[in-house]
């Protein structure tokens, strides 16, 4: 039985098919224990740490940080018997037929001049950042030492660039000859195999200007094609490289230089897909209600003053959540799902709280929130928010929601028209609580006022039901203590 075990990206559940490697928690050569966290992976729902299936020494890391990996693809190899002595052969051969640790180190000039990307179908084995024999740095053909942020995987339609590896100045042992670099003069900008050396912004500029990169002679290092080469070709000038002292940028070059392109992936990609599907599937209706929350805010102050509540995070959102849960008991049809030929009414409330994080919008939910006391609800909400902000929300915590609250008031917004999370029939937007002039007992007085926005699925909830549900939430927030006595 082989002592080298290859660990594949496991099925992370909830129908997820891929994950992005955020950070490696181990490096090549580390001795690890069973179930020790080895890598942090971001899925479309959350960032999770994956533990090791075996104890041993890390032999190979197959993908750098920032790479998106399909479920089932190998990510790391572990030597499960490191005390048995050196291995007869490396776990994974390099693309040149020799161990990755013996690859020649590219020169700094070559790395600075050409932005490397793996060619179409190129295998990506080897060590990432691990030490190699002779003190040299282990390098991946097609990558080189990782000196910048990881790039996205090549997509269909991209023009791959061929990696160029220059031999070390004083190699400790004979190394295979590197692929020949393209000639600066007379051979155009194409490398061996007809591939073109050009950075992605240059390729984008050439595409915008309708310039065929394969017809150009590169004036950059290693014969790479520069922005000036493309601009001269577009202007009809000679394509032979010549010093350019003051090139006049075109409108296209300004656009390319001053645009930021952010890959849509992970949480943001899933959110976009869900919101698009929900917006064009469920017929949304949104109603608004402005509420005087002065009594509710005073009730919160009295609650904070109680000894047993002094270590608890108490916010207006807590009362809004309680109001929603009590209103659901009075109108259970609101907590339901449209299932095509039937409506599924839930007898439990998995209350979602929308949270803005660095990775995008997520909606974790409190399971069976209707059974919790006010204190238990406060603790659950505090834990939910802290976990979301730290990026540790699990996929299970974001699944199975039945009704959602989005607190747009924390951004100073009065309210909004929220889009339903898929599978839910209602979502409440809670706006900022502001001191405003309000008619109270026949006189205009400064009062604490907020505006609620309720979006609902009109296939399930008609105008009467939606209005009564929203009105009950407003009545609770206008006088929570009276509502608790009357409703419970």
N, C-alpha and C positions, 0 to 999 in steps of 0.2 A: 504493500500500500504506500502510495506516495506521501511523503511528509509535507509536501507543499499543497496547501488547501487554498483554492480560489474562492473568495467570498463575493457573491453577486449581490447587486442592489435588490433588497427584498421587496415583496409586495407590501406597500405601506397602507393598503386598505382603501375603502371608500371609492373604488374604481380608478385610483390614480395609476397612471402608466409611466411616469417619469419623475425625476427629481433633479434639482440643481445642487451640485456640491458647493456648499457655502464655505466650509473650512475643514481641513484635516486636523484631527486632534492628536494624531500620531505621525511619525515620520519613519522613513526607511531605516531599519536597524533597531528600532525600539522593541523592547520585550514587553508584550502586553498580556493581560490576564483575560480569562473567560468573562464575557459580558462587560468588559471595559468599553466605554464609549470611544469609538474610533473616528467617526466622521459626523459632521452636521450637514443634513440635507434639507433643502427647502422644496416642498411640494407645492401644488397649487392651493393648498389649504393652510399649511403651517410649516415651521422649521422644527425638525426633529433630530435627535441624536440617535445614531444607530450603534448598538453594542456589537462586540466581536463574538463570533460563533465558536472560535477556538482560542486557546492560549498559545503563545509562541512568539517568534520574532517576525516583524514586518519585513517581508522580502521584496514586494513590489507594490507600488501605488500606480494604478492604471490611468487615472484621470486627474488633471490639475483642478484646483479650485476654480469655480465659475463655469465648469462644464455641465451640461445637461445630459443625464444618463438615463437610458431606458431601463425599466424594471426588468431584472434578470440578467443585465449586463455585468461582467466582472468589474469590480472596483478596486480590489486589493487582494494580494496573495500573502499568506502567512505560513512561515516555516514552523510546523507544529512540534518539531523535535530539534531545536537549535543546538542542543548539547551533543548531537550525534556527529558533529564535525562539519566541514565545508561541503557544500553541494557539488556534485560532479558537473552540473550545467545550470545555467540561470533558468529561472522560471519562465521567462518570456523572451524570445529573441527579438533583437532590434530589426528594423526594416533593412539594414545593410548586411544582416546575417551574422553579426557579432554582438556580444552582450552590450546592453545600453551603457553600462558603466565604462566601457572602453572606447566610446565614441569620441572623436576629436572635438575640442571645444571651439565653437565659432568665435571669431574675433569680435571685439567690441564694435569696430567700425561696421562690420557686416550686420550685426544686430541692430545698430542704430539706423542703418540705411534702409533696411528692408523689413517690412512688417510681415512676419512669417505666418503661414497658415497651412494646415495639412492638405495635400493634394487629394483629389477625388478618390475615395476608396482606400486611402492610406491607413495602415494599421497604426494604432497609437499605444504601443506597449512601453514598458521601461519604468525608470524611477523618476520621481518628481522631487528634485531638491535633495536627493540623498548623496552621501559621499561615494566616490568611486576610487578604485585602486590608483595609487600613484598620486593622490591628492587632487586629481582633476575633478571637475564638476560633472556629474552624470547629466546627460542632455537627451532630450527626445528629438529624433529626426523630425523636422517639421515644426518644432517649437523653439528649441534653444532654451537657455536659462530663463526662468520666468521673472522678468524684470518689470513688467507692467501688469495692469489688471487683465484678468483672463478674458479672452474674446469668445463670442458666441460660436456655436457649431456652424460649419458651412451649411447653407441652405440651398435648395434647388434654385438654379439661376445664377448663383455666385460664380465668379471666375477664380478658381483656386490658383494660388501662387506656389511654386515649387521651392522647397526649403534648400538653402545653400549653407553648407558647413565648410568652414575654412580650417585647415589643419593647424594644430597648436604650433607655437614657435619652436619649442624643443621637445618633441614627443619622447616619452620614455621608451616607447616600443614602436616598431613600424605600424603605421595605420593605413587602412585602405584609402586609396586616392579619392578625394571628394569629387562630387559631380562637377563637371566643368562649368565655370561661371560664364554668363553670356558676354560676348565681346562688346566693348563700348562702341567701336566703330565698325560699320559694315555688316553687322549681324542683326540689327534691329533690337527691339526691347524684349524679344522672346528668348526664354531659357530653353534648356534641352527639353525635347518633347513638345515644343510649341507653346509652353506656358509663358505668361508675361509677368515680369517683375514690376509691380506698381502697388502703391499703398491704396487701401479702400477709398479714401477721399479722392485720389487721382482717378480711380476707376469710375467713381460717381460723376466726376466732372466730365470725363470722356464720354460717358453715356449721355449726359445732358447736352453736350455739344455735338454728338453724333460722330465722334472720332473713333476709328478702329485702332486700338492699341497695338495690334499685331503688325501694323504698317509703320510704326514709329521706331526711331533709333533713340534709345535712352541716353540722357546726359547725366544721370545721377550715378551714385556709387554702385559698383557691380553691374552697371548698365541698366539700372532701374529707370523707369519713365517717371519724369517729374511733372508737376503742374504746368511749368513753363513749356515743356515739350507739347503738352496737349493744347495749350492756348495758342502756341505758334501754328500748330497744325490746323486748328479751327480757323485761324485768321488767314490761312493760305500762305503762310511764310514757309521758308525752307525748313525742312525737318531735321537737317543736320544740327547737332548740338552746337550752341554758341553761347558765350557769356551774355547774360541778360542783366543789365544794371538797374533798369527801372521799368519793369513790366507794368502795363496799365491793366488792373483787374477788370474782368468783365462782370456783368450782372450775375452770371451763373457762378463765377468763382466767389463772389461775395456771398451768395446764398449757401454754397457748400461750406465755406469757412465759418459761417455764423449760424449754422444749424446744429442742433443736438439731437441725435437719434437714440432713443431709449428702447431697447428690446422689450416687447410685451410678453411677459412670462410670469410663471408662479402665481401668487395671489392676485396680482392685477389682471392677469389674463383670465383667470377663472371668474373674477368679479365681472369683467366686461362681458364674458359669455353668458353668465347668469342673468345680468341685468338686461342684456339685449333680448334674451329668450323670454324673460318675464314681461318686459315692456310690450312685446308684440304677440304675447300669448294670452295673458290675463287682461281683460278690459278694466283699466284702472279708473277709479273715481276718487277724488280727494275733496274732503270737507275741512273747514277751518273753524276754530272756536277760540275766542279770546277770553281769558279767565283772570279774575282777581285772586291772586295767591297770597294776599297779605296774611290771612289767618294761617295758611299752611306754613309760611315762613316763620311766623311766631311759634307755631307748634314745633317746628324743627329746633328752634332755639331752646325751648323748654326740654326737648328730648336730649339735646347736647349737654344740658346742665345736670341731667341725672347721672348719678355716680356710675351706674352699670353701663352707661353709654359713652363715657368720656374717652375711651380708647377705640371707639368705633367711628368709621368715616360716615358721616351723616350729610347727605346732600339732597337738594330738591328732587333729583332723579330717583331717589329711594321712594319718595311719596308717589311719584308718577308710576313707578313699577307696581307699587301696591294698589294704586287706583286701577291700573289695567287689569291686574289679577282679579280684583273684586268685580270689575265690570264684566269680565269673561264669565264669572259664575252667574251673573244675571242674564247674559246673552251668549250662551255656549256656541251658537252657530258661527260666531266670529272666529273661533279657534278651530278651523276646519281646513280641509284640502279638497280641491276639485280633482276628481279621479276619472274624468271622462263620462262614464255612465252612472256615476254615483258621487255623493259628497261624503267624505269621511270626517266625522266630527270627533275631535280628540277630547278625551276626558282628563287629560293631563295638559299642562302648559309648560313647554320648554321655551322659556322666555329669552329671546335673543336681545343682546345689547350691542349695537353697532359700535365698533372701535376703530379709530384711525391709527394705523401703525406705520413704521418706516417701510414696510413691505406692501402697504396698501390697506384697503378697507377689509376688515374681517368681521364676522358676526358670530361670536361664540354665544352659547346659550346656557342658561341655568336649568338643569333638568328638574322637571316636576316642581317648578317654582311655586305653584299654587298651594303646596302643602307646607311651605316654610313660614315660620313666624317672621315678624318684622325684623327682629334681630338676626335671625338666620339669613334672611334675604339680604340684609346689609352686609353681612360677612361674605356671602356668596358673590355679591356684586363687586366688593373690594378685591377679592381674590381673582375674579374674572378680569378686571381692568389691569391689575398688576401683572398677571400672566400674559395678557395680550401685549402690553407695552414691552415686556422683556422678550417677546417673540417666542414664547414657549407654549402657546396654545396648541393643543393636540387636534388632529383631524376629527376625533370623536366629539370633542367639545364644540365643533362647528357644524355638526350634523344633527339632523332631527329636530331643528327648530320649528315651532308652531306659530309664533307671533313675535314681532320685533319692535323694539323702541330705538330710535336714533336721536341722540341728544345733540342737535345742531346748535343749541343755545351756548355750548361751551366755546363756539367760534364767534359769538356775538351776533348770531343770525336770529331773526324773529321766528321763522319757521320755514317749511319747504313742502314740496310735493314728492315724498319719497317713493321709490319703486319697490314693489313687493319682492322679497326674497322668493326664489322658486319654491313652490309647494305651500306657501303661506297665503292666507286670505286677507291679512291686515297688517299694517305697519304704522306706528305713531311717531310723528316728528315732534319733539319737545323743544320749543324755542327759548330764547334768552328771557330771564325774569328781569324786568326793568321797572324802575319807579316812573309812573306815568300819571297824568291827571285822570281821575276816574270819579264818576258820580256814585257817591256812597251815602246812603241815608238822606238823599235829596240835596247833597252838597258836593261840589267838586273838591276832591281831596287827592293828595299824592298817595298812590297805592302801588303795590308790587304786582305787576301784570305780566302775563305770558300769553303766547298764542300757540295752540296745538294744531297740527295738521295730520289728519287721518286719511291714508290711502287704503282702499279696499278693493277686492275682486268682486265686480258687479254681477258675476255669474252666481255668486253665493250670497253676497250681502247686498240687499237692496237699499234704497235711500233711507227708508224708515229705520231699518235695523242699524245701519251705519250711524245715523244721527242719534239714536238712543244710546248707542255704545259710547259715542264721543261725548254726549251730554252727561252721562253718568261719570265718566272720567273727570269732566270739568266740575261737576258737583262735589266730587270727593276733594279735588284740589282747592276748591273754594272754601270748604270747611271740613277737613279730614276727620276731626274728632267727632263731629255730628254724624258724618257718613258712616264711620265705624260703628257707632251705636245703633244706627238705623238699619244697616245692611248685615250685621253679624249677630 
